Amino acid sequence: EKEKEEAEKKANDNVEAERRLLEEKSLLEESKAMIEKEKADTEKNLLEEKNKLSNHLLKTKQSLEIIETQKSELQKKSESLAAKLDEMKTMQSRDSAQWMKERN
């Protein structure tokens, strides 16, 4: 009788231990699933951020190219205006000299 009770108790303990193991396994599976989901979400967010930054960088590069082009064009215009100004000064002093000559 005592052996039977001990065997039953042992069987009950084994069932309880197995139930706890299954419970823990279930909790581990849930944790693993949550971690996987968080990882996937994080990777998705990082990719979105990377794409935003890439687009921003591309727009910045394009803006810089436009600015460089405008700068170059302004430089050419400035040089052209400076050359015209020099030409006008030369003509003016020639005209002045001619006028003085004719006056005298």
Accessible surface in RSA format (square Angstrom, percent):
REM  Atomic radii and reference values for relative SASA: ProtOr
REM  Chains: A
REM  Algorithm: Lee & Richards
REM  Probe-radius: 1.40
REM  Slices: 20
REM RES _ NUM      All-atoms   Total-Side   Main-Chain    Non-polar    All polar
REM                ABS   REL    ABS   REL    ABS   REL    ABS   REL    ABS   REL
RES GLU A   1   161.53  92.7 116.95  88.5  44.58 106.1  58.47 113.1 103.07  84.2
RES LYS A   2   153.38  74.8 147.86  90.7   5.52  13.1  93.01  83.7  60.37  64.3
RES GLU A   3   146.71  84.2 141.31 106.9   5.40  12.9  55.67 107.7  91.04  74.3
RES LYS A   4   137.50  67.1 130.08  79.8   7.42  17.7  78.38  70.6  59.11  63.0
RES GLU A   5   108.90  62.5 104.00  78.7   4.89  11.7  37.69  72.9  71.21  58.1
RES GLU A   6   101.84  58.5  96.74  73.2   5.10  12.1  38.68  74.8  63.16  51.6
RES ALA A   7    61.75  56.8  50.25  77.6  11.50  26.1  56.83  80.0   4.92  13.0
RES GLU A   8   103.64  59.5 100.68  76.2   2.96   7.0  38.13  73.8  65.50  53.5
RES LYS A   9   132.98  64.9 129.29  79.3   3.70   8.8  99.88  89.9  33.10  35.3
RES LYS A  10   143.56  70.0 141.32  86.7   2.25   5.3  86.32  77.7  57.24  61.0
RES ALA A  11    51.21  47.1  46.28  71.4   4.94  11.2  50.52  71.1   0.70   1.8
RES ASN A  12    96.35  66.4  91.65  88.6   4.71  11.3  21.40  51.5  74.95  72.4
RES ASP A  13    71.92  50.4  67.23  66.9   4.69  11.1  25.43  59.9  46.48  46.4
RES ASN A  14    91.66  63.2  87.52  84.6   4.14  10.0  22.31  53.7  69.34  67.0
RES VAL A  15   102.94  67.7  99.52  90.1   3.42   8.2 101.96  88.6   0.98   2.6
RES GLU A  16    66.81  38.4  66.04  50.0   0.77   1.8  31.38  60.7  35.42  28.9
RES ALA A  17    39.68  36.5  38.03  58.7   1.65   3.8  38.88  54.7   0.81   2.1
RES GLU A  18   110.56  63.5 108.77  82.3   1.79   4.3  28.86  55.8  81.70  66.7
RES ARG A  19   113.93  47.8 110.27  56.2   3.66   8.7  65.96  90.1  47.97  29.1
RES ARG A  20   121.19  50.9 120.64  61.5   0.55   1.3  42.08  57.5  79.11  47.9
RES LEU A  21   117.09  65.2 114.18  81.7   2.91   7.3 114.70  80.6   2.39   6.4
RES LEU A  22   110.97  61.8 106.52  76.2   4.45  11.2 107.19  75.3   3.78  10.2
RES GLU A  23    91.39  52.5  85.77  64.9   5.62  13.4  36.36  70.3  55.02  44.9
RES GLU A  24    97.51  56.0  96.42  72.9   1.09   2.6  31.74  61.4  65.77  53.7
RES LYS A  25   125.30  61.1 123.13  75.5   2.17   5.2  69.46  62.5  55.84  59.5
RES SER A  26    56.14  47.4  48.76  65.1   7.38  17.0  30.23  64.4  25.90  36.3
RES LEU A  27   105.46  58.7 104.79  75.0   0.67   1.7 104.89  73.7   0.57   1.5
RES LEU A  28   124.38  69.3 120.84  86.5   3.54   8.9 121.78  85.5   2.60   7.0
RES GLU A  29    96.61  55.5  92.02  69.6   4.59  10.9  36.16  69.9  60.45  49.4
RES GLU A  30   101.49  58.3  96.50  73.0   4.99  11.9  40.34  78.0  61.15  49.9
RES SER A  31    52.95  44.7  50.32  67.2   2.63   6.1  21.38  45.5  31.57  44.2
RES LYS A  32   127.15  62.0 123.94  76.0   3.20   7.6  72.31  65.1  54.84  58.4
RES ALA A  33    61.25  56.3  49.94  77.1  11.31  25.7  56.51  79.6   4.73  12.5
RES MET A  34   124.86  64.7 121.52  80.4   3.35   8.0  95.84  81.5  29.03  38.5
RES ILE A  35   111.40  63.4 110.47  82.3   0.93   2.2 110.85  79.8   0.55   1.5
RES GLU A  36    91.72  52.7  87.97  66.6   3.75   8.9  34.07  65.9  57.66  47.1
RES LYS A  37   132.11  64.4 126.45  77.6   5.66  13.5 102.80  92.5  29.31  31.2
RES GLU A  38   112.38  64.5 111.12  84.1   1.26   3.0  40.81  78.9  71.56  58.4
RES LYS A  39   116.93  57.0 109.33  67.1   7.59  18.1  63.25  56.9  53.68  57.2
RES ALA A  40    56.64  52.1  48.81  75.3   7.83  17.8  52.38  73.8   4.26  11.3
RES ASP A  41    59.05  41.4  57.73  57.5   1.31   3.1  20.77  48.9  38.28  38.2
RES THR A  42    72.86  51.8  70.81  71.8   2.05   4.9  48.77  65.5  24.09  36.4
RES GLU A  43    96.55  55.4  90.81  68.7   5.74  13.7  39.83  77.0  56.72  46.3
RES LYS A  44   128.02  62.5 121.92  74.8   6.09  14.5  83.73  75.4  44.29  47.2
RES ASN A  45    82.18  56.7  81.03  78.3   1.16   2.8  22.49  54.1  59.70  57.7
RES LEU A  46   115.91  64.6 112.26  80.3   3.64   9.2 112.84  79.3   3.06   8.2
RES LEU A  47   105.22  58.6 102.41  73.3   2.81   7.1 104.81  73.6   0.41   1.1
RES GLU A  48    77.99  44.8  75.27  56.9   2.73   6.5  33.07  64.0  44.93  36.7
RES GLU A  49    85.30  49.0  85.30  64.5   0.00   0.0  34.92  67.5  50.38  41.1
RES LYS A  50   131.49  64.2 128.54  78.9   2.95   7.0  78.61  70.8  52.88  56.3
RES ASN A  51    76.64  52.9  76.20  73.6   0.44   1.1  18.57  44.7  58.07  56.1
RES LYS A  52   129.17  63.0 122.35  75.1   6.82  16.2  83.08  74.8  46.08  49.1
RES LEU A  53   118.93  66.2 115.92  82.9   3.02   7.6 116.48  81.8   2.46   6.6
RES SER A  54    57.25  48.4  49.17  65.6   8.08  18.6  30.85  65.7  26.40  37.0
RES ASN A  55    83.83  57.8  82.95  80.2   0.89   2.1  13.74  33.1  70.09  67.7
RES HIS A  56   121.17  66.2 118.70  82.5   2.46   6.3  77.11  79.5  44.05  51.3
RES LEU A  57   100.47  56.0  99.52  71.2   0.95   2.4 100.41  70.5   0.06   0.2
RES LEU A  58    98.67  55.0  97.17  69.5   1.50   3.8  98.41  69.1   0.26   0.7
RES LYS A  59   135.14  65.9 133.33  81.8   1.81   4.3  81.20  73.1  53.94  57.5
RES THR A  60    56.98  40.5  52.61  53.3   4.37  10.4  49.90  67.0   7.08  10.7
RES LYS A  61   111.79  54.5 110.24  67.6   1.56   3.7  62.05  55.9  49.74  53.0
RES GLN A  62    88.77  49.6  88.08  64.4   0.69   1.6  28.19  60.0  60.58  45.9
RES SER A  63    54.94  46.4  52.51  70.1   2.43   5.6  23.74  50.5  31.20  43.7
RES LEU A  64    97.62  54.4  97.62  69.8   0.00   0.0  97.62  68.6   0.00   0.0
RES GLU A  65   115.04  66.0 111.22  84.1   3.83   9.1  43.79  84.7  71.25  58.2
RES ILE A  66   101.80  57.9  99.11  73.8   2.69   6.5 101.80  73.3   0.00   0.0
RES ILE A  67    94.56  53.8  94.04  70.1   0.52   1.3  94.04  67.7   0.52   1.4
RES GLU A  68    99.09  56.9  95.86  72.5   3.23   7.7  41.89  81.0  57.20  46.7
RES THR A  69    74.42  52.9  69.09  70.0   5.33  12.7  49.91  67.0  24.51  37.1
RES GLN A  70    96.91  54.2  95.91  70.1   0.99   2.4  28.30  60.2  68.61  52.0
RES LYS A  71   120.46  58.8 115.72  71.0   4.74  11.3  70.37  63.3  50.09  53.4
RES SER A  72    49.58  41.9  43.10  57.5   6.47  14.9  29.23  62.2  20.35  28.5
RES GLU A  73    88.48  50.8  86.78  65.7   1.70   4.0  29.20  56.5  59.28  48.4
RES LEU A  74   115.97  64.6 112.74  80.7   3.23   8.1 113.03  79.4   2.94   7.9
RES GLN A  75    99.08  55.4  93.78  68.5   5.30  12.6  25.33  53.9  73.74  55.9
RES LYS A  76   135.48  66.1 131.03  80.4   4.45  10.6  84.15  75.7  51.33  54.7
RES LYS A  77   132.04  64.4 127.61  78.3   4.43  10.5  79.98  72.0  52.06  55.5
RES SER A  78    65.75  55.6  59.52  79.4   6.23  14.3  26.09  55.6  39.66  55.6
RES GLU A  79   109.35  62.8 101.27  76.6   8.07  19.2  47.58  92.0  61.77  50.4
RES SER A  80    53.02  44.8  43.11  57.5   9.91  22.8  31.85  67.8  21.17  29.7
RES LEU A  81   116.92  65.1 113.58  81.3   3.34   8.4 113.99  80.1   2.93   7.9
RES ALA A  82    54.04  49.7  47.95  74.0   6.10  13.9  52.78  74.3   1.26   3.3
RES ALA A  83    60.61  55.7  49.96  77.1  10.65  24.2  56.17  79.1   4.44  11.8
RES LYS A  84   121.18  59.1 120.36  73.8   0.82   1.9  71.29  64.2  49.88  53.1
RES LEU A  85    95.30  53.1  94.01  67.3   1.29   3.2  94.87  66.6   0.43   1.2
RES ASP A  86    87.56  61.3  85.65  85.3   1.90   4.5  24.72  58.2  62.83  62.7
RES GLU A  87   110.07  63.2 103.92  78.6   6.15  14.6  34.05  65.9  76.02  62.1
RES MET A  88   125.26  64.9 121.26  80.3   4.00   9.5 101.62  86.4  23.64  31.3
RES LYS A  89   120.42  58.7 116.39  71.4   4.03   9.6  73.22  65.9  47.19  50.3
RES THR A  90    69.79  49.6  64.72  65.6   5.07  12.1  45.56  61.2  24.23  36.6
RES MET A  91    95.41  49.4  94.70  62.7   0.71   1.7  82.52  70.2  12.89  17.1
RES GLN A  92   124.58  69.7 120.84  88.3   3.73   8.9  35.91  76.4  88.67  67.2
RES SER A  93    68.72  58.1  61.26  81.8   7.46  17.2  49.29 105.0  19.43  27.2
RES ARG A  94   152.59  64.1 146.26  74.6   6.32  15.1  70.20  95.9  82.39  49.9
RES ASP A  95    92.83  65.0  88.17  87.8   4.65  11.0  26.84  63.2  65.99  65.8
RES SER A  96    59.42  50.2  54.71  73.0   4.70  10.8  24.88  53.0  34.53  48.4
RES ALA A  97    61.93  56.9  49.81  76.9  12.12  27.6  58.26  82.0   3.67   9.7
RES GLN A  98    93.09  52.1  91.15  66.6   1.94   4.6  32.72  69.7  60.37  45.8
RES TRP A  99   146.68  58.9 144.82  70.1   1.87   4.4 117.02  62.4  29.67  48.1
RES MET A 100    96.77  50.1  96.68  64.0   0.09   0.2  89.48  76.1   7.29   9.7
RES LYS A 101   154.23  75.2 137.06  84.1  17.17  40.9  92.57  83.3  61.66  65.7
RES GLU A 102   124.83  71.7  90.94  68.8  33.89  80.7  45.07  87.2  79.76  65.1
RES ARG A 103   162.52  68.2 125.98  64.2  36.54  87.0  37.48  51.2 125.04  75.8
RES ASN A 104   148.62 102.5  91.84  88.7  56.78 136.7  50.60 121.8  98.02  94.7
END  Absolute sums over single chains surface
CHAIN  1 A    10512.1       9937.6        574.5       6253.8       4258.3
END  Absolute sums over all chains
TOTAL         10512.1       9937.6        574.5       6253.8       4258.3
